[in-house]
Amino acid sequence: MRFGHFLYPMKFDDTRDQQEIAACLDEAQLAEELGMDAIWFAEHYFTGECVYGDPLVFASAVAVKTKQIMLGFGIIELPLHNPVRVAIQTALLDNLCQGRLVVGTGRGSNYNAYEYVGFGSNPALGADQLDEAEELLVKAWTTENLDFQGKHWQVSFPGVRPRPYQKPHPPLARACSTTPSVIEMAKIGRPVLLRSSTFNVVAEQIQLYRDTMAASGFSEEQVEQNLDQIWVWREMHVAETDQQAFDEFLPAHQKAYAKMEEYRQTWNPPEMEVSAQRAPMERDGYGETPDPEKPENLVGGYKRVAEQVALLRDLGIRNLMLTNRGLMSREKTTSSLKLLTEKVMPSFR
């Protein structure tokens, strides 16, 4: 299995932005030093839900601060961007990190319609634009003398410079939250990023992806290559004991959820499509042993978290992108990462 650090720092106190961004850079370097396989970046605006805001700019800083670790977007909210500009920015970033880049895309937040409003758009338009935006992104990376005439974008130009470091372009993955989107991506052989409520639901999605790719004519080797590129997102906090981990993580996580719900109630236009985010599971939802039918986060002492990871592995999950959202002290975050890499990860290499 591979383990990625999803650098998704929620910081609502805007008087400390400079210090928190510097801490994020330190945390990225620590993830590489501890032997993690990837650093993933989020994209959220206007509230501090993601303190660095722009993942493309921040990832460039991480690219020159690290040497070997994979860098991935989880995700770029592609409909909020001009795809040609994203092609240029990611081609430059791919060169800066010498081919360590994975470009994860998606329509944007299921919960934060106000992010679309802030960029003069709306979620319905974002969903309509996504396929075309990805098509233009790939053609911009790979095509000279491009003339693209789509519904949303009509562009022509000699070529993107710099060319991507990876040929023909960086790996592209789509974030999928529904069964139809998993099927759609499997049919075209596009790797996916998954986040589902329970372990079993994730396992079902991966099996569906495998079966759909095979039924669409892809070889067994191609299916296996894509399964190796599927990453599953989970919240994570590791401590010496279960009780310590729950006491540290759950109150902070629940407080942040309540804060985000306040923003959504205030700023999401009532006429726009908005999904309701599931509230974090309470302490009494976690039993003595992991339950694949419950929406568990990877929270607990290192022995419990190792049991959860073993269960995920046995369900066919090969790659984990893990975050604690920076909601606790830097010391607790560092301790959690060290326990993960020293006490849990070695058993799954």
N, C-alpha and C positions, 0 to 999 in steps of 0.2 A: 504494500500500500504506500501511497504518497500522502504527505501531510502539508497543507498550505496554510499560511497565516493570512486570514482575511483582515486587512488593516482598515477597520470600519469604526473610527473613533467618534463617538457621540459626545460632544462637549457643548453645553448650552450657555456657558458663561463666556460671553464674547470679550471680556477683558483679558483673557489669557490665550487668545488665538496664537500669538507668536510663540509662546512657550509650548503650547500643545502641538503645534506643527513641528517644532524642533524635536519634541519627544517622539513624534511619529517617525521621524527619520531615524532616531536612535533605535526605536523598536524594530524598524525594518532591518537595520544592520544586525540587531540581536537575533532576529529570526534566521538570518543566514548563518551567523556564527554558531547557532545551536543546531544547525544541520537540517532545518526545514527545507522542503522541496520547492515551495512557491510562496510568493507574496501576491495577494489579490487586492485590488483597489475598488472602492465603491464610488458612486456618483450621486450626491444629493445636495440640494441648494436651499439657502435662505433661512435655515433654522439652527444650524450647528449639528444636524443629524450626522453629517460627515464633516469634520472640522476643516479638512483641507479643500473641500468643495470640488475643485476641478481635478479629476484624477489624471488627466493627460499631462498637466503641468507637474503635478506632484510625482507621478511615476518617472518623469524625466530626472528629477532630483534623485530618486531612489536608484535609477539605472546607473548613475555615476558614483553612487555610494556603495554599490554592491558589485560582485564579480561573477558569481555562478548561478545564483538562485533564479528560478523562473519568475517572470513578472506577468500577471494576468489581470484583465479588467473583468470585474464581476458586478456590475457591467458598465459599459458606455451606454447611456440612454440615447441611442442613435437618433431617434426622431427630433431630439433637441439640438442637433448639429447639422451642419452642411457636410454630407458624406465625402466630398472632395477634400475639404479641409481636414477631416478625420484621417483620410488616406495619407495626406502629407504629414500630419503630426505623428501618426503611428509608424510611417516609414522612417521618419527621423528617429523616433524612439527605438525602433527595431535596430537601427544602426548604432545608437548610443549604447544599447545593452548587448550588441553583437549576437542578435538572434535568440534572445531569451523570452521573447514576447508572445503572449496569447491574447487575442482580441475577443473578449466576450461582449456580446451585444444583447439588447432587448428593447422592448417598447418603452421602458421606463417604469417608474414605481406604480404598483397596483393601488397604492393607498394615498399618494400625494398628488392629487390633481393640481394643486396650487403650483407645483413645479412647472407644469406645462403653461399655466396662466402667466407665470413670471417670465416666460420666454415667448409670450404671445401666441401660444398654441393651445391644444386641448387633447385629452387622452384618446378620443375617437380618431382624430387626425393622426396621432402618433401610431396607432395600430394600423391604420391604412398605409402609412408611409414606410413601415419597417422593412418589408420585403424588397421594395424598390431601393431603399437606402442601402441595404446590404449588397444588392446587385451592383449599384453604382460604386460602392466602396471597393469591391473586388475588381471591377473593371478599371477603376482608377489606379489601383496598385499594379495592374498587369498589362494594360493596353496602351500602346503608342498611338498618337493621332486619334484620340478618342472622340467620337461623336455620339452622345447619349441623349436620346429623346424619350423621356418617360413622362408619367403623369404629373409628378411633383418636381422633377428636376430636368432641365434641358441644358446640357453643357457640351462644350467642345474645347479641346486643348491638346497641345503636342504630347505631353506626358508628365507624370508626377515625378518630381525630384525632391529629395533623393529617392532612388529606388529602394524598396525594402531589402534588408539584409538577407532575410529568408526567402527562398525561391520556391514557388512563384510569389508567395506572400506569407505573412504571419498566419498561423492557425487561427481559424475563426470558429467561434462557438456561440450558440444561442441559448439564452436563459429561457427555460420552459417551466411554466407553472400549471399547465393543463394537459390532459391526455391528447386532445387534438394537436397541440403544438409539438408534443413529443413525436407523434406519428408523422407530422409534416416534416420535421427535421430528419427523422430516420429515413424517410423516403428519398431524400436528396443526399443522405450520407453526411449530414452536418453534425458534429459533436454538440452535446448539450450540457448546460449547467442546471442542476436540479436543486430545488428546495421544497420538500413536501412535509406534510404534517407528521407522519409517522415513518418509522424505519420500513415497515412493510409496504407502505405506499411507494416509497422510493424504489424498493426492490421490484415492485410490479411495473413501475415506469421503465426501469432498466431492462426488464425482460421484454416488455412491449417494444422498446427501442430495438433490442436485438432481433426479435421476431420480424419486425417490420422491415429492418434493413435486409435481412435474409430473403424475405418475400419480395423485396424490390430488386433482387438480382445481384446484390453485392456478395462478394466471396466471403468465405469464413475468415480469411486473413484480414480483409477490409473491416469486417464486423468487429473482430478482436482489436484492431488498431483503434477504432472509434471508441470501443468500451474503455480502452486505456486512457482516453481523453475526456471521459465524463467525470466531472467533479460535483460533489454533493456538499452543500452549505449547511453548517450546523453551528449554533452558539456553543461556546466551550468555556469552562472554567474548572481548573484542577487545583485541589488543595491536598493537604496531608490526610484529611478525613472527609467523609461525606458531609457531616454536619457543618464543618468549617466552610466547605465549598458552597453549600446552600445558603448559609448565613451571609456569606460575602457577596454572592452573585444575585440571588433572587430579589432581594429588596431593591438593589440598584437597577436591575433589569425592569422590574415592575414600575419603578419611579420614572424611568426613561420612557416606557410605554405610555404612561399617563400623560407625560409632557407632550409626546408626539400626538396623542389623541386631542389634546387641547389645540395644538396648531391646526390639525385637520378639521376640527369642528369650526374653528374661526375662519380658516382660509380656503378650504375646499368649496368651490361653488356648488350649491345644491343641485343644479341642473346637470352637472357633469358626472360621467361614469366613475364611480369610486368603489373599490372593494374594501371590506372591513377586515382589519388585521386581527388575527386571533390573539387574545390576551395571553401573556406567559402563563404556563402551567404552575399552579401553586405547589408548595412543598409536599402536601399530602397526596399529590398525584404521582410522586416518585416512590415506587416500592423498594423493597430490599434488593431486588435484582432488576435489571433492565427489562422493559416491556416493549416489544416491537409494535404493539397496537396503540401506544400512547405517544403524544407529541413531545417526547423527551428531548431536552438539550443534553449535550455531553458535559454534565455537571456532576461533580462528586470528588471523592478521594481518588487517587490514581488507580487504585484497584478496581473501583466501580467503572471509571472511564475506560480502562482497559477491557472490561467485560463488554461495554457498549461498542467499542471499536471492533472487538472480535465478532460480535453479533452482526455489525454492519458488513464486515468482511465476508462472513458466511452467507450473507444475503446478496453478495455479488457487487458490493460497492468497493471500488479500488482507490478512489482519491477523495480526500476530505479537505474542504476549505473551512477553517475554524476561526471564530471570532468571539471575543468577550466584549467588544464594542468600546473598550477603553473606559468603562463605567466605574472602575475601582481605582485605587491608588496605583501608581506606577510600580511600587514594590510588589503588590499583589499580582499585577499583570505579569511582571517578570518572573515571579515565583511560579505562576501557573504555566508559563511557557517552558520553564526549566523542568518542571515535573513532567510535563507532556513529553518533552524530548528525551529526558533521562529515564523515566519510569514506564512510559507507555509505548512510545514509538519503536524502541529496539525490538520488541516482540513481533512487530509486523513488517519488518524489513525483509 
